[in-house]
Amino acid sequence: MESLREQLKEVLMTNLGTKLVSLLVAVILWIVVLGSRNVEVSKEVPLEILTPPELVVANEMPERLTFRLSGPKAFLRSVIDRREDPIRVNLIGNKPGLVTYRFFSDHIRLPIGVRVISVNPSSILIKLEELKKREVPVKVITEGALAPGLSLKSVKAVPELITIKGPESKIAGITEVPSVPVNLNDVSSSVERELPLDLARLGVQLEGSLPKVRVDIEGHGANFKIKNIEVRVLSNYRARLDPPVVTALVHASTAELKKLNRSKVYAIVNAEGRERGTYSVAPTVVLPTTVTVVRTVPEQVNLTLY
């Protein structure tokens, strides 16, 4: 026992000055923090709803909860700067119907001296419905106008039908999905590109990848001809073309053709994804947006992949 006392005494007395200074600093800091004036701040925390695979939330849900906090400024700063994991509402075992979920102060970790004044929202009403899928057509919306000398030959979605998924009540009332407007002011030649859809307003999601929009433009008659345009093939295989060059009948101003760099004029045949074999394909001529291709001669070339 005497030996144990001596050991404890030695531990306590070693670097006693340093230990006393550290204890004094800690006490002073604690007194300063506790004695400082409380302030109020807001802290946002992400919200996540977990549902069974066959069910989906059918009503609008907040993306975040806002906690109104009060406490010493020094403690609050650490909470505000801290990155929070989402608050997860677990409804995995639920069935279709309405669920009320309430939020409390213990949904957020807080240091001693900090308290929750309020939570907004304090509760949410969740409507669970069966997840349904449906195939519907895409309605391509356009805005703006083509430049003078051009006319719109056709505009369509590729593919024209897509599969959407969402709550049963929303899916049932959808007969078509509108696109985000395609601005014709930016189109000066035939083009195919990704077509964003206006799905958020409908409250549903797209299954699979976005469709493309194919816009076919024609000029009011060709006024120039560009000959011997090299056709390039995009493919992992070796390729042979017949003929290897094409002629483009274009609609353009004389000034535009004068400044045209022929080394940057070519045609493309996209054969990516095709297997070995022989195909009849339409080349796409690459030209500045101010020059419109009216027709390619020939319109089709023979492509052999080997």
JONOR-V815894 format. One record per pair of residues at least 24 apart in sequence whose C-alpha atoms are under 10 Angstrom apart, sorted by sequence separation. I is the first residue (numbers start at 0). J is the second residue. D is the distance in whole Angstrom. If there is no record, write none. Layout:
I|J|D + I|J|D
This chain:
41|65|6 + 42|66|5 + 43|67|9 + 83|107|9 + 99|123|6 + 100|124|7 + 135|159|8 + 136|160|4 + 137|161|7 + 177|201|10 + 189|213|8 + 190|214|5 + 191|215|9 + 223|247|8 + 224|248|5 + 225|249|7 + 263|287|9 + 277|301|7 + 278|302|5 + 279|303|9 + 41|66|6 + 42|67|6 + 83|108|9 + 98|123|8 + 99|124|5 + 100|125|8 + 135|160|5 + 136|161|6 + 137|162|10 + 176|201|8 + 189|214|5 + 190|215|7 + 223|248|6 + 224|249|6 + 261|286|9 + 277|302|6 + 278|303|6 + 40|66|8 + 41|67|5 + 42|68|7 + 98|124|6 + 99|125|6 + 134|160|6 + 135|161|6 + 136|162|9 + 188|214|8 + 189|215|4 + 190|216|8 + 221|247|9 + 222|248|7 + 223|249|5 + 224|250|9 + 260|286|10 + 276|302|8 + 277|303|4 + 278|304|8 + 40|67|6 + 41|68|6 + 97|124|7 + 98|125|5 + 99|126|9 + 133|160|10 + 134|161|5 + 135|162|6 + 154|181|10 + 176|203|10 + 187|214|10 + 188|215|7 + 189|216|5 + 221|248|6 + 222|249|6 + 223|250|6 + 224|251|10 + 259|286|9 + 260|287|10 + 276|303|6 + 277|304|6 + 39|67|7 + 40|68|5 + 41|69|9 + 97|125|6 + 98|126|6 + 133|161|8 + 134|162|4 + 135|163|7 + 173|201|8 + 186|214|8 + 187|215|10 + 188|216|5 + 189|217|8 + 220|248|9 + 221|249|5 + 222|250|5 + 223|251|7 + 240|268|10 + 259|287|8 + 275|303|7 + 276|304|5 + 277|305|9 + 39|68|5 + 40|69|7 + 78|107|10 + 96|125|8 + 97|126|5 + 98|127|8 + 133|162|6 + 134|163|6 + 172|201|10 + 186|215|10 + 187|216|7 + 188|217|7 + 220|249|8 + 221|250|5 + 222|251|7 + 223|252|9 + 266|295|10 + 274|303|10 + 275|304|5 + 276|305|7 + 38|68|8 + 39|69|4 + 40|70|9 + 78|108|9 + 96|126|6 + 97|127|6 + 132|162|7 + 133|163|6 + 134|164|9 + 173|203|10 + 186|216|8 + 187|217|9 + 188|218|9 + 218|248|10 + 219|249|10 + 220|250|7 + 221|251|8 + 222|252|9 + 223|253|9 + 274|304|7 + 275|305|5 + 37|68|10 + 38|69|6 + 39|70|7 + 78|109|7 + 95|126|8 + 96|127|5 + 97|128|9 + 132|163|6 + 133|164|7 + 170|201|9 + 181|212|9 + 183|214|9 + 187|218|9 + 218|249|8 + 219|250|8 + 222|253|9 + 225|256|9 + 256|287|10 + 259|290|9 + 273|304|8 + 274|305|9 + 37|69|6 + 38|70|6 + 39|71|9 + 40|72|9 + 77|109|10 + 78|110|8 + 95|127|5 + 96|128|7 + 131|163|8 + 132|164|4 + 133|165|9 + 151|183|9 + 169|201|7 + 170|202|9 + 178|210|10 + 217|249|9 + 218|250|6 + 238|270|9 + 255|287|9 + 268|300|9 + 270|302|9 + 37|70|5 + 38|71|6 + 39|72|8 + 42|75|10 + 77|110|9 + 94|127|7 + 95|128|5 + 96|129|10 + 131|164|6 + 132|165|7 + 169|202|7 + 170|203|7 + 181|214|10 + 217|250|9 + 218|251|9 + 223|256|9 + 228|261|9 + 229|262|10 + 256|289|10 + 36|70|8 + 37|71|5 + 38|72|6 + 41|75|10 + 75|109|9 + 93|127|8 + 94|128|8 + 95|129|7 + 130|164|7 + 131|165|6 + 132|166|9 + 133|167|10 + 157|191|9 + 169|203|7 + 170|204|10 + 178|212|9 + 228|262|10 + 230|264|10 + 231|265|7 + 232|266|9 + 233|267|7 + 234|268|9 + 236|270|9 + 255|289|7 + 256|290|8 + 268|302|9 + 270|304|9 + 35|70|9 + 36|71|6 + 37|72|7 + 38|73|10 + 40|75|8 + 74|109|9 + 75|110|8 + 78|113|9 + 90|125|10 + 94|129|9 + 130|165|5 + 131|166|6 + 132|167|8 + 135|170|10 + 151|186|10 + 154|189|10 + 156|191|9 + 157|192|10 + 163|198|9 + 228|263|10 + 229|264|8 + 230|265|6 + 231|266|6 + 232|267|6 + 233|268|6 + 234|269|7 + 235|270|8 + 236|271|9 + 255|290|7 + 35|71|6 + 36|72|8 + 37|73|10 + 39|75|8 + 40|76|9 + 42|78|8 + 43|79|9 + 54|90|10 + 68|104|10 + 74|110|7 + 129|165|8 + 130|166|5 + 131|167|5 + 134|170|10 + 153|189|9 + 154|190|10 + 155|191|10 + 156|192|10 + 157|193|9 + 165|201|9 + 166|202|8 + 167|203|10 + 225|261|9 + 228|264|7 + 229|265|5 + 230|266|5 + 231|267|5 + 232|268|5 + 233|269|5 + 234|270|5 + 235|271|7 + 247|283|10 + 33|70|9 + 34|71|8 + 35|72|8 + 37|74|10 + 38|75|8 + 42|79|6 + 47|84|10 + 48|85|10 + 54|91|9 + 66|103|10 + 67|104|10 + 74|111|8 + 75|112|9 + 90|127|9 + 128|165|9 + 129|166|6 + 130|167|6 + 131|168|9 + 133|170|7 + 136|173|10 + 137|174|9 + 138|175|6 + 139|176|9 + 140|177|7 + 141|178|9 + 142|179|10 + 143|180|9 + 145|182|9 + 146|183|9 + 149|186|10 + 150|187|10 + 151|188|10 + 152|189|9 + 154|191|10 + 156|193|9 + 157|194|9 + 165|202|7 + 166|203|7 + 227|264|10 + 228|265|5 + 229|266|6 + 230|267|6 + 231|268|6 + 232|269|6 + 233|270|5 + 234|271|5 + 235|272|9 + 236|273|9 + 238|275|9 + 240|277|10 + 245|282|8 + 247|284|7 + 249|286|10 + 252|289|9 + 32|70|10 + 33|71|7 + 35|73|9 + 37|75|9 + 40|78|10 + 41|79|8 + 42|80|9 + 44|82|9 + 45|83|8 + 46|84|9 + 47|85|6 + 48|86|8 + 49|87|7 + 50|88|9 + 51|89|9 + 53|91|10 + 64|102|9 + 66|104|8 + 74|112|8 + 75|113|7 + 128|166|6 + 129|167|6 + 130|168|10 + 131|169|9 + 132|170|7 + 133|171|9 + 135|173|8 + 136|174|7 + 137|175|6 + 138|176|6 + 139|177|6 + 140|178|6 + 141|179|8 + 142|180|6 + 143|181|8 + 144|182|8 + 145|183|5 + 146|184|7 + 149|187|8 + 150|188|10 + 151|189|9 + 156|194|8 + 164|202|9 + 165|203|5 + 166|204|10 + 227|265|9 + 228|266|7 + 229|267|9 + 230|268|7 + 231|269|9 + 232|270|7 + 233|271|6 + 234|272|8 + 235|273|9 + 236|274|8 + 237|275|9 + 238|276|10 + 239|277|9 + 240|278|10 + 241|279|10 + 244|282|10 + 246|284|9 + 251|289|7 + 252|290|8 + 32|71|6 + 33|72|10 + 40|79|8 + 42|81|10 + 43|82|10 + 44|83|6 + 45|84|7 + 46|85|5 + 47|86|6 + 48|87|6 + 49|88|6 + 50|89|7 + 51|90|7 + 52|91|8 + 54|93|9 + 56|95|9 + 57|96|10 + 74|113|7 + 75|114|10 + 127|166|8 + 128|167|6 + 129|168|9 + 131|170|7 + 132|171|9 + 134|173|10 + 135|174|6 + 136|175|5 + 137|176|5 + 138|177|5 + 139|178|5 + 140|179|7 + 141|180|5 + 142|181|6 + 143|182|6 + 144|183|5 + 145|184|5 + 146|185|9 + 148|187|10 + 149|188|9 + 164|203|6 + 165|204|6 + 225|264|9 + 232|271|9 + 233|272|10 + 234|273|8 + 235|274|9 + 236|275|7 + 238|277|10 + 240|279|10 + 245|284|9 + 247|286|10 + 250|289|9 + 251|290|5 + 31|71|10 + 32|72|8 + 33|73|10 + 43|83|9 + 44|84|7 + 45|85|5 + 46|86|5 + 47|87|5 + 48|88|5 + 49|89|5 + 50|90|5 + 51|91|5 + 54|94|8 + 55|95|9 + 56|96|10 + 57|97|10 + 66|106|10 + 70|110|9 + 71|111|10 + 126|166|10 + 127|167|10 + 128|168|8 + 130|170|9 + 131|171|9 + 133|173|9 + 134|174|9 + 135|175|5 + 136|176|6 + 137|177|6 + 138|178|6 + 139|179|8 + 140|180|5 + 141|181|5 + 142|182|5 + 143|183|5 + 144|184|5 + 145|185|8 + 146|186|8 + 147|187|10 + 163|203|7 + 164|204|5 + 165|205|9 + 234|274|9 + 235|275|10 + 240|280|10 + 250|290|6 + 251|291|6 + 32|73|7 + 33|74|10 + 42|83|10 + 44|85|6 + 45|86|6 + 46|87|6 + 47|88|6 + 48|89|6 + 49|90|6 + 50|91|5 + 51|92|7 + 53|94|10 + 54|95|7 + 56|97|10 + 66|107|8 + 68|109|9 + 70|111|9 + 71|112|7 + 72|113|9 + 128|169|10 + 133|174|9 + 134|175|9 + 135|176|7 + 136|177|9 + 137|178|7 + 138|179|10 + 139|180|7 + 140|181|6 + 141|182|6 + 142|183|6 + 143|184|5 + 144|185|9 + 145|186|7 + 146|187|7 + 163|204|6 + 164|205|6 + 165|206|10 + 249|290|7 + 250|291|5 + 251|292|9 + 31|73|10 + 32|74|8 + 44|86|7 + 45|87|9 + 46|88|8 + 47|89|9 + 48|90|7 + 49|91|6 + 50|92|8 + 51|93|8 + 53|95|10 + 70|112|6 + 71|113|7 + 139|181|8 + 140|182|9 + 141|183|7 + 142|184|8 + 143|185|9 + 144|186|9 + 145|187|7 + 162|204|9 + 163|205|5 + 164|206|7 + 249|291|5 + 250|292|6 + 48|91|9 + 49|92|10 + 50|93|8 + 51|94|9 + 69|112|8 + 70|113|4 + 141|184|10 + 143|186|10 + 145|188|10 + 162|205|6 + 163|206|6 + 248|291|9 + 249|292|4 + 250|293|7 + 50|94|9 + 69|113|6 + 70|114|7 + 161|205|8 + 162|206|6 + 163|207|9 + 247|291|10 + 248|292|6 + 249|293|5 + 250|294|10 + 68|113|7 + 69|114|5 + 70|115|9 + 161|206|8 + 162|207|8 + 247|292|6 + 248|293|6 + 249|294|7 + 68|114|6 + 69|115|6 + 161|207|8 + 162|208|10 + 247|293|8 + 248|294|5 + 249|295|9 + 67|114|9 + 68|115|5 + 69|116|7 + 161|208|9 + 247|294|6 + 248|295|6 + 66|114|10 + 67|115|6 + 68|116|6 + 69|117|10 + 161|209|8 + 246|294|9 + 247|295|5 + 248|296|8 + 66|115|7 + 67|116|5 + 68|117|7 + 161|210|8 + 246|295|6 + 247|296|6 + 66|116|8 + 67|117|5 + 68|118|9 + 160|210|9 + 232|282|9 + 245|295|7 + 246|296|5 + 247|297|9 + 66|117|6 + 67|118|6 + 158|209|9 + 159|210|8 + 231|282|9 + 245|296|6 + 246|297|7 + 247|298|9 + 65|117|8 + 66|118|5 + 67|119|8 + 157|209|9 + 158|210|6 + 159|211|9 + 230|282|7 + 231|283|10 + 244|296|9 + 245|297|6 + 246|298|9 + 65|118|6 + 66|119|7 + 157|210|6 + 158|211|7 + 159|212|9 + 230|283|9 + 231|284|10 + 244|297|9 + 245|298|8 + 64|118|7 + 65|119|5 + 66|120|9 + 156|210|6 + 157|211|5 + 158|212|9 + 230|284|8 + 245|299|9 + 64|119|6 + 65|120|7 + 66|121|9 + 139|194|9 + 156|211|6 + 157|212|6 + 158|213|10 + 229|284|9 + 242|297|9 + 245|300|9 + 63|119|9 + 64|120|6 + 65|121|9 + 139|195|10 + 140|196|10 + 155|211|8 + 156|212|5 + 157|213|7 + 228|284|8 + 244|300|9 + 63|120|9 + 64|121|8 + 137|194|10 + 139|196|9 + 155|212|6 + 156|213|6 + 228|285|10 + 242|299|9 + 243|300|8 + 61|119|10 + 64|122|10 + 138|196|9 + 154|212|7 + 155|213|5 + 156|214|9 + 241|299|9 + 242|300|6 + 243|301|9 + 61|120|8 + 137|196|8 + 154|213|6 + 155|214|7 + 241|300|6 + 242|301|7 + 243|302|9 + 153|213|8 + 154|214|4 + 155|215|9 + 240|300|7 + 241|301|5 + 242|302|9 + 153|214|6 + 154|215|6 + 240|301|6 + 241|302|7 + 44|106|10 + 61|123|9 + 152|214|8 + 153|215|5 + 154|216|9 + 239|301|8 + 240|302|5 + 241|303|9 + 44|107|8 + 60|123|8 + 151|214|8 + 152|215|5 + 153|216|7 + 239|302|6 + 240|303|7 + 59|123|10 + 60|124|9 + 151|215|6 + 152|216|5 + 153|217|10 + 238|302|7 + 239|303|5 + 240|304|9 + 42|107|10 + 59|124|9 + 60|125|8 + 150|215|9 + 151|216|5 + 152|217|6 + 238|303|6 + 239|304|7 + 58|124|9 + 59|125|8 + 60|126|10 + 150|216|6 + 151|217|7 + 152|218|10 + 237|303|8 + 238|304|5 + 239|305|8 + 58|125|7 + 59|126|9 + 149|216|7 + 150|217|6 + 151|218|9 + 225|292|10 + 236|303|9 + 237|304|6 + 238|305|6 + 57|125|8 + 58|126|6 + 149|217|6 + 150|218|6 + 224|292|10 + 236|304|6 + 237|305|5 + 56|125|7 + 57|126|5 + 58|127|8 + 148|217|9 + 149|218|4 + 150|219|7 + 223|292|10 + 224|293|10 + 226|295|10 + 235|304|9 + 236|305|6 + 55|125|10 + 56|126|6 + 57|127|6 + 58|128|10 + 148|218|6 + 149|219|6 + 221|291|9 + 223|293|10 + 224|294|10 + 225|295|10 + 226|296|9 + 230|300|9 + 232|302|9 + 234|304|8 + 235|305|10 + 55|126|8 + 56|127|5 + 57|128|6 + 132|203|10 + 145|216|9 + 147|218|9 + 148|219|5 + 149|220|9 + 221|292|8 + 222|293|9 + 224|295|10 + 54|126|10 + 55|127|6 + 56|128|6 + 57|129|9 + 131|203|10 + 132|204|10 + 134|206|10 + 146|218|10 + 147|219|9 + 148|220|8 + 218|290|10 + 219|291|10 + 220|292|10 + 221|293|6 + 224|296|10 + 232|304|10 + 54|127|6 + 55|128|6 + 56|129|9 + 57|130|9 + 132|205|9 + 133|206|10 + 137|210|9 + 139|212|8 + 218|291|7 + 220|293|7 + 221|294|8 + 39|113|10 + 41|115|10 + 53|127|10 + 54|128|5 + 55|129|6 + 56|130|9 + 132|206|9 + 139|213|10 + 217|291|7 + 218|292|7 + 219|293|8 + 220|294|9 + 37|112|9 + 38|113|10 + 39|114|10 + 40|115|10 + 41|116|10 + 43|118|10 + 53|128|9 + 54|129|5 + 55|130|6 + 137|212|10 + 216|291|8 + 217|292|7 + 218|293|6 + 37|113|9 + 39|115|10 + 40|116|10 + 41|117|10 + 42|118|10 + 43|119|9 + 51|127|10 + 53|129|6 + 54|130|5 + 55|131|9 + 216|292|8 + 217|293|5 + 218|294|9 + 39|116|9 + 41|118|10 + 48|125|9 + 50|127|8 + 52|129|9 + 53|130|5 + 54|131|9 + 216|293|8 + 217|294|8 + 51|129|10 + 52|130|8 + 53|131|8 + 33|112|8 + 51|130|10 + 32|112|9 + 190|283|9 + 189|283|9 + 189|284|10 + 188|285|10 + 188|286|9 + 188|287|9 + 189|288|10 + 187|287|9 + 188|288|7 + 149|250|9 + 187|288|6 + 188|289|8 + 148|250|8 + 186|288|8 + 187|289|7 + 188|290|8 + 189|291|8 + 148|251|9 + 185|288|9 + 186|289|10 + 187|290|8 + 188|291|5 + 189|292|8 + 187|291|6 + 188|292|7 + 189|293|9 + 187|292|9 + 188|293|9 + 57|165|8 + 58|166|9 + 55|164|10 + 56|165|9 + 57|166|5 + 55|165|7 + 56|166|7 + 57|167|8 + 54|165|9 + 55|166|6 + 57|168|8 + 58|169|10 + 54|166|8 + 55|167|9 + 57|169|8 + 54|167|9 + 149|291|8 + 59|202|9 + 146|289|9 + 148|291|9 + 58|202|9 + 149|293|10 + 57|202|8 + 56|202|10 + 57|203|9
